[in-house]
Amino acid sequence: MKGIIDRFEGDYGIVELEGGTIINVPRNLLPDKAKEGDTLVFDESNIEIDRTDTDNRAEKVTKLMDELFE
């Protein structure tokens, strides 16, 4: 399952999962370098950052913003 970190509130990361469900994940369970906008991959016992997907999404957002403000 994948999700995207929307924001941090106190000791929790607010993560939007595929399908739109929002969950609160304790910061201590997230990877140390996790930040807003990172794509996370959840498996049975681990949470990892999907750098490829995170970078691809950031590039798309940058491109859309550039087109919007031209």
PDB file as gemmi writes it, atoms N, CA and C in Angstrom:
CRYST1    1.000    1.000    1.000  90.00  90.00  90.00 P 1                      
ATOM      1  N   MET A   1       0.849  -1.159   0.000  1.00  0.00           N  
ATOM      2  CA  MET A   1       0.000   0.000   0.000  1.00  0.00           C  
ATOM      3  C   MET A   1       0.904   1.235   0.000  1.00  0.00           C  
ATOM      4  N   LYS A   2       0.451   2.299  -0.679  1.00  0.00           N  
ATOM      5  CA  LYS A   2       1.202   3.545  -0.733  1.00  0.00           C  
ATOM      6  C   LYS A   2       0.395   4.682  -0.134  1.00  0.00           C  
ATOM      7  N   GLY A   3       1.098   5.700   0.319  1.00  0.00           N  
ATOM      8  CA  GLY A   3       0.471   6.896   0.841  1.00  0.00           C  
ATOM      9  C   GLY A   3       1.421   8.075   0.698  1.00  0.00           C  
ATOM     10  N   ILE A   4       0.892   9.271   0.841  1.00  0.00           N  
ATOM     11  CA  ILE A   4       1.684  10.490   0.716  1.00  0.00           C  
ATOM     12  C   ILE A   4       1.548  11.286   2.012  1.00  0.00           C  
ATOM     13  N   ILE A   5       2.691  11.743   2.532  1.00  0.00           N  
ATOM     14  CA  ILE A   5       2.653  12.558   3.745  1.00  0.00           C  
ATOM     15  C   ILE A   5       2.093  13.930   3.380  1.00  0.00           C  
ATOM     16  N   ASP A   6       0.950  14.253   3.939  1.00  0.00           N  
ATOM     17  CA  ASP A   6       0.312  15.541   3.695  1.00  0.00           C  
ATOM     18  C   ASP A   6       0.925  16.620   4.582  1.00  0.00           C  
ATOM     19  N   ARG A   7       1.113  16.278   5.871  1.00  0.00           N  
ATOM     20  CA  ARG A   7       1.639  17.251   6.828  1.00  0.00           C  
ATOM     21  C   ARG A   7       1.984  16.524   8.118  1.00  0.00           C  
ATOM     22  N   PHE A   8       2.581  17.279   9.026  1.00  0.00           N  
ATOM     23  CA  PHE A   8       2.864  16.770  10.365  1.00  0.00           C  
ATOM     24  C   PHE A   8       2.071  17.581  11.371  1.00  0.00           C  
ATOM     25  N   GLU A   9       1.511  16.911  12.337  1.00  0.00           N  
ATOM     26  CA  GLU A   9       0.790  17.549  13.440  1.00  0.00           C  
ATOM     27  C   GLU A   9       1.265  16.902  14.732  1.00  0.00           C  
ATOM     28  N   GLY A  10       2.038  17.667  15.511  1.00  0.00           N  
ATOM     29  CA  GLY A  10       2.565  17.123  16.752  1.00  0.00           C  
ATOM     30  C   GLY A  10       3.427  15.903  16.494  1.00  0.00           C  
ATOM     31  N   ASP A  11       3.090  14.818  17.131  1.00  0.00           N  
ATOM     32  CA  ASP A  11       3.869  13.583  17.023  1.00  0.00           C  
ATOM     33  C   ASP A  11       3.380  12.660  15.907  1.00  0.00           C  
ATOM     34  N   TYR A  12       2.572  13.192  14.991  1.00  0.00           N  
ATOM     35  CA  TYR A  12       1.992  12.357  13.936  1.00  0.00           C  
ATOM     36  C   TYR A  12       2.243  12.923  12.542  1.00  0.00           C  
ATOM     37  N   GLY A  13       2.431  12.001  11.604  1.00  0.00           N  
ATOM     38  CA  GLY A  13       2.414  12.346  10.192  1.00  0.00           C  
ATOM     39  C   GLY A  13       1.015  12.054   9.685  1.00  0.00           C  
ATOM     40  N   ILE A  14       0.425  13.013   8.981  1.00  0.00           N  
ATOM     41  CA  ILE A  14      -0.902  12.830   8.404  1.00  0.00           C  
ATOM     42  C   ILE A  14      -0.679  12.329   6.983  1.00  0.00           C  
ATOM     43  N   VAL A  15      -1.126  11.111   6.718  1.00  0.00           N  
ATOM     44  CA  VAL A  15      -0.826  10.428   5.460  1.00  0.00           C  
ATOM     45  C   VAL A  15      -2.120  10.126   4.720  1.00  0.00           C  
ATOM     46  N   GLU A  16      -2.135  10.501   3.428  1.00  0.00           N  
ATOM     47  CA  GLU A  16      -3.271  10.155   2.573  1.00  0.00           C  
ATOM     48  C   GLU A  16      -2.922   8.891   1.808  1.00  0.00           C  
ATOM     49  N   LEU A  17      -3.705   7.859   2.032  1.00  0.00           N  
ATOM     50  CA  LEU A  17      -3.496   6.583   1.353  1.00  0.00           C  
ATOM     51  C   LEU A  17      -4.150   6.589  -0.017  1.00  0.00           C  
ATOM     52  N   GLU A  18      -3.748   5.620  -0.830  1.00  0.00           N  
ATOM     53  CA  GLU A  18      -4.413   5.440  -2.115  1.00  0.00           C  
ATOM     54  C   GLU A  18      -5.896   5.264  -1.842  1.00  0.00           C  
ATOM     55  N   GLY A  19      -6.734   5.925  -2.600  1.00  0.00           N  
ATOM     56  CA  GLY A  19      -8.167   5.839  -2.382  1.00  0.00           C  
ATOM     57  C   GLY A  19      -8.698   6.978  -1.529  1.00  0.00           C  
ATOM     58  N   GLY A  20      -7.793   7.794  -0.938  1.00  0.00           N  
ATOM     59  CA  GLY A  20      -8.222   8.982  -0.235  1.00  0.00           C  
ATOM     60  C   GLY A  20      -8.385   8.877   1.261  1.00  0.00           C  
ATOM     61  N   THR A  21      -8.184   7.697   1.826  1.00  0.00           N  
ATOM     62  CA  THR A  21      -8.289   7.553   3.279  1.00  0.00           C  
ATOM     63  C   THR A  21      -7.123   8.285   3.942  1.00  0.00           C  
ATOM     64  N   ILE A  22      -7.415   9.011   5.029  1.00  0.00           N  
ATOM     65  CA  ILE A  22      -6.389   9.729   5.784  1.00  0.00           C  
ATOM     66  C   ILE A  22      -6.107   8.962   7.070  1.00  0.00           C  
ATOM     67  N   ILE A  23      -4.817   8.762   7.364  1.00  0.00           N  
ATOM     68  CA  ILE A  23      -4.441   8.101   8.607  1.00  0.00           C  
ATOM     69  C   ILE A  23      -3.389   8.942   9.335  1.00  0.00           C  
ATOM     70  N   ASN A  24      -3.313   8.768  10.639  1.00  0.00           N  
ATOM     71  CA  ASN A  24      -2.285   9.397  11.463  1.00  0.00           C  
ATOM     72  C   ASN A  24      -1.243   8.334  11.789  1.00  0.00           C  
ATOM     73  N   VAL A  25       0.008   8.605  11.420  1.00  0.00           N  
ATOM     74  CA  VAL A  25       1.085   7.658  11.672  1.00  0.00           C  
ATOM     75  C   VAL A  25       2.054   8.299  12.672  1.00  0.00           C  
ATOM     76  N   PRO A  26       2.318   7.631  13.793  1.00  0.00           N  
ATOM     77  CA  PRO A  26       3.276   8.188  14.742  1.00  0.00           C  
ATOM     78  C   PRO A  26       4.622   8.463  14.062  1.00  0.00           C  
ATOM     79  N   ARG A  27       5.202   9.634  14.336  1.00  0.00           N  
ATOM     80  CA  ARG A  27       6.480  10.015  13.719  1.00  0.00           C  
ATOM     81  C   ARG A  27       7.556   8.966  13.955  1.00  0.00           C  
ATOM     82  N   ASN A  28       7.552   8.343  15.124  1.00  0.00           N  
ATOM     83  CA  ASN A  28       8.603   7.373  15.419  1.00  0.00           C  
ATOM     84  C   ASN A  28       8.511   6.121  14.544  1.00  0.00           C  
ATOM     85  N   LEU A  29       7.404   5.932  13.834  1.00  0.00           N  
ATOM     86  CA  LEU A  29       7.279   4.804  12.906  1.00  0.00           C  
ATOM     87  C   LEU A  29       7.674   5.182  11.484  1.00  0.00           C  
ATOM     88  N   LEU A  30       7.770   6.486  11.214  1.00  0.00           N  
ATOM     89  CA  LEU A  30       8.142   6.959   9.877  1.00  0.00           C  
ATOM     90  C   LEU A  30       9.664   6.943   9.714  1.00  0.00           C  
ATOM     91  N   PRO A  31      10.147   6.830   8.471  1.00  0.00           N  
ATOM     92  CA  PRO A  31      11.597   6.922   8.255  1.00  0.00           C  
ATOM     93  C   PRO A  31      12.128   8.254   8.786  1.00  0.00           C  
ATOM     94  N   ASP A  32      13.357   8.262   9.272  1.00  0.00           N  
ATOM     95  CA  ASP A  32      13.957   9.449   9.888  1.00  0.00           C  
ATOM     96  C   ASP A  32      13.911  10.694   9.000  1.00  0.00           C  
ATOM     97  N   LYS A  33      14.124  10.540   7.719  1.00  0.00           N  
ATOM     98  CA  LYS A  33      14.201  11.692   6.823  1.00  0.00           C  
ATOM     99  C   LYS A  33      12.891  11.979   6.100  1.00  0.00           C  
ATOM    100  N   ALA A  34      11.802  11.402   6.555  1.00  0.00           N  
ATOM    101  CA  ALA A  34      10.494  11.612   5.914  1.00  0.00           C  
ATOM    102  C   ALA A  34      10.079  13.066   6.056  1.00  0.00           C  
ATOM    103  N   LYS A  35       9.506  13.603   4.948  1.00  0.00           N  
ATOM    104  CA  LYS A  35       9.038  14.985   4.964  1.00  0.00           C  
ATOM    105  C   LYS A  35       7.725  15.079   4.194  1.00  0.00           C  
ATOM    106  N   GLU A  36       7.082  16.243   4.315  1.00  0.00           N  
ATOM    107  CA  GLU A  36       5.820  16.464   3.610  1.00  0.00           C  
ATOM    108  C   GLU A  36       6.026  16.241   2.117  1.00  0.00           C  
ATOM    109  N   GLY A  37       5.067  15.543   1.505  1.00  0.00           N  
ATOM    110  CA  GLY A  37       5.129  15.276   0.076  1.00  0.00           C  
ATOM    111  C   GLY A  37       5.783  13.965  -0.290  1.00  0.00           C  
ATOM    112  N   ASP A  38       6.443  13.306   0.662  1.00  0.00           N  
ATOM    113  CA  ASP A  38       7.083  12.026   0.361  1.00  0.00           C  
ATOM    114  C   ASP A  38       6.036  10.942   0.154  1.00  0.00           C  
ATOM    115  N   THR A  39       6.309  10.077  -0.820  1.00  0.00           N  
ATOM    116  CA  THR A  39       5.492   8.889  -1.029  1.00  0.00           C  
ATOM    117  C   THR A  39       6.039   7.784  -0.143  1.00  0.00           C  
ATOM    118  N   LEU A  40       5.151   7.158   0.613  1.00  0.00           N  
ATOM    119  CA  LEU A  40       5.538   6.072   1.503  1.00  0.00           C  
ATOM    120  C   LEU A  40       4.996   4.754   0.978  1.00  0.00           C  
ATOM    121  N   VAL A  41       5.769   3.715   1.188  1.00  0.00           N  
ATOM    122  CA  VAL A  41       5.336   2.358   0.869  1.00  0.00           C  
ATOM    123  C   VAL A  41       5.223   1.606   2.188  1.00  0.00           C  
ATOM    124  N   PHE A  42       4.030   1.076   2.447  1.00  0.00           N  
ATOM    125  CA  PHE A  42       3.761   0.311   3.668  1.00  0.00           C  
ATOM    126  C   PHE A  42       3.749  -1.165   3.315  1.00  0.00           C  
ATOM    127  N   ASP A  43       4.539  -1.970   4.023  1.00  0.00           N  
ATOM    128  CA  ASP A  43       4.388  -3.413   3.898  1.00  0.00           C  
ATOM    129  C   ASP A  43       4.072  -3.963   5.280  1.00  0.00           C  
ATOM    130  N   GLU A  44       4.135  -5.253   5.470  1.00  0.00           N  
ATOM    131  CA  GLU A  44       3.668  -5.859   6.714  1.00  0.00           C  
ATOM    132  C   GLU A  44       4.334  -5.286   7.969  1.00  0.00           C  
ATOM    133  N   SER A  45       5.626  -4.974   7.892  1.00  0.00           N  
ATOM    134  CA  SER A  45       6.327  -4.557   9.104  1.00  0.00           C  
ATOM    135  C   SER A  45       7.241  -3.355   8.910  1.00  0.00           C  
ATOM    136  N   ASN A  46       7.092  -2.645   7.793  1.00  0.00           N  
ATOM    137  CA  ASN A  46       8.040  -1.594   7.472  1.00  0.00           C  
ATOM    138  C   ASN A  46       7.367  -0.459   6.714  1.00  0.00           C  
ATOM    139  N   ILE A  47       7.913   0.734   6.871  1.00  0.00           N  
ATOM    140  CA  ILE A  47       7.484   1.889   6.089  1.00  0.00           C  
ATOM    141  C   ILE A  47       8.738   2.474   5.449  1.00  0.00           C  
ATOM    142  N   GLU A  48       8.734   2.602   4.128  1.00  0.00           N  
ATOM    143  CA  GLU A  48       9.881   3.146   3.412  1.00  0.00           C  
ATOM    144  C   GLU A  48       9.440   4.288   2.520  1.00  0.00           C  
ATOM    145  N   ILE A  49      10.382   5.182   2.213  1.00  0.00           N  
ATOM    146  CA  ILE A  49      10.123   6.278   1.279  1.00  0.00           C  
ATOM    147  C   ILE A  49      10.387   5.770  -0.128  1.00  0.00           C  
ATOM    148  N   ASP A  50       9.440   6.004  -1.030  1.00  0.00           N  
ATOM    149  CA  ASP A  50       9.612   5.678  -2.448  1.00  0.00           C  
ATOM    150  C   ASP A  50      10.181   6.931  -3.115  1.00  0.00           C  
ATOM    151  N   ARG A  51      11.508   7.022  -3.190  1.00  0.00           N  
ATOM    152  CA  ARG A  51      12.174   8.217  -3.731  1.00  0.00           C  
ATOM    153  C   ARG A  51      11.814   8.458  -5.199  1.00  0.00           C  
ATOM    154  N   THR A  52      11.707   7.407  -5.978  1.00  0.00           N  
ATOM    155  CA  THR A  52      11.396   7.566  -7.393  1.00  0.00           C  
ATOM    156  C   THR A  52      10.034   8.212  -7.570  1.00  0.00           C  
ATOM    157  N   ASP A  53       9.033   7.700  -6.881  1.00  0.00           N  
ATOM    158  CA  ASP A  53       7.688   8.265  -6.998  1.00  0.00           C  
ATOM    159  C   ASP A  53       7.640   9.684  -6.435  1.00  0.00           C  
ATOM    160  N   THR A  54       8.316   9.918  -5.311  1.00  0.00           N  
ATOM    161  CA  THR A  54       8.357  11.254  -4.716  1.00  0.00           C  
ATOM    162  C   THR A  54       8.961  12.250  -5.701  1.00  0.00           C  
ATOM    163  N   ASP A  55      10.091  11.890  -6.319  1.00  0.00           N  
ATOM    164  CA  ASP A  55      10.759  12.777  -7.274  1.00  0.00           C  
ATOM    165  C   ASP A  55       9.896  13.008  -8.514  1.00  0.00           C  
ATOM    166  N   ASN A  56       9.250  11.965  -9.012  1.00  0.00           N  
ATOM    167  CA  ASN A  56       8.380  12.109 -10.192  1.00  0.00           C  
ATOM    168  C   ASN A  56       7.199  13.036  -9.905  1.00  0.00           C  
ATOM    169  N   ARG A  57       6.592  12.897  -8.729  1.00  0.00           N  
ATOM    170  CA  ARG A  57       5.468  13.770  -8.371  1.00  0.00           C  
ATOM    171  C   ARG A  57       5.925  15.214  -8.235  1.00  0.00           C  
ATOM    172  N   ALA A  58       7.101  15.436  -7.653  1.00  0.00           N  
ATOM    173  CA  ALA A  58       7.626  16.794  -7.487  1.00  0.00           C  
ATOM    174  C   ALA A  58       7.886  17.436  -8.844  1.00  0.00           C  
ATOM    175  N   GLU A  59       8.426  16.667  -9.785  1.00  0.00           N  
ATOM    176  CA  GLU A  59       8.670  17.190 -11.132  1.00  0.00           C  
ATOM    177  C   GLU A  59       7.361  17.580 -11.818  1.00  0.00           C  
ATOM    178  N   LYS A  60       6.333  16.754 -11.675  1.00  0.00           N  
ATOM    179  CA  LYS A  60       5.032  17.060 -12.282  1.00  0.00           C  
ATOM    180  C   LYS A  60       4.442  18.339 -11.702  1.00  0.00           C  
ATOM    181  N   VAL A  61       4.543  18.500 -10.389  1.00  0.00           N  
ATOM    182  CA  VAL A  61       4.007  19.698  -9.737  1.00  0.00           C  
ATOM    183  C   VAL A  61       4.765  20.930 -10.199  1.00  0.00           C  
ATOM    184  N   THR A  62       6.081  20.834 -10.277  1.00  0.00           N  
ATOM    185  CA  THR A  62       6.902  21.961 -10.737  1.00  0.00           C  
ATOM    186  C   THR A  62       6.518  22.334 -12.173  1.00  0.00           C  
ATOM    187  N   LYS A  63       6.358  21.346 -13.021  1.00  0.00           N  
ATOM    188  CA  LYS A  63       5.987  21.606 -14.412  1.00  0.00           C  
ATOM    189  C   LYS A  63       4.627  22.292 -14.499  1.00  0.00           C  
ATOM    190  N   LEU A  64       3.655  21.794 -13.742  1.00  0.00           N  
ATOM    191  CA  LEU A  64       2.322  22.406 -13.746  1.00  0.00           C  
ATOM    192  C   LEU A  64       2.363  23.851 -13.250  1.00  0.00           C  
ATOM    193  N   MET A  65       3.143  24.101 -12.213  1.00  0.00           N  
ATOM    194  CA  MET A  65       3.260  25.465 -11.688  1.00  0.00           C  
ATOM    195  C   MET A  65       3.922  26.393 -12.708  1.00  0.00           C  
ATOM    196  N   ASP A  66       4.955  25.885 -13.384  1.00  0.00           N  
ATOM    197  CA  ASP A  66       5.618  26.688 -14.411  1.00  0.00           C  
ATOM    198  C   ASP A  66       4.647  27.037 -15.533  1.00  0.00           C  
ATOM    199  N   GLU A  67       3.837  26.071 -15.959  1.00  0.00           N  
ATOM    200  CA  GLU A  67       2.864  26.323 -17.015  1.00  0.00           C  
ATOM    201  C   GLU A  67       1.790  27.297 -16.564  1.00  0.00           C  
ATOM    202  N   LEU A  68       1.385  27.193 -15.331  1.00  0.00           N  
ATOM    203  CA  LEU A  68       0.344  28.051 -14.796  1.00  0.00           C  
ATOM    204  C   LEU A  68       0.795  29.504 -14.712  1.00  0.00           C  
ATOM    205  N   PHE A  69       2.032  29.730 -14.331  1.00  0.00           N  
ATOM    206  CA  PHE A  69       2.515  31.085 -14.107  1.00  0.00           C  
ATOM    207  C   PHE A  69       3.304  31.672 -15.272  1.00  0.00           C  
ATOM    208  N   GLU A  70       3.247  31.046 -16.437  1.00  0.00           N  
ATOM    209  CA  GLU A  70       3.920  31.602 -17.620  1.00  0.00           C  
ATOM    210  C   GLU A  70       3.164  32.792 -18.163  1.00  0.00           C  
TER     211      GLU A  70                                                      
END                                                                             
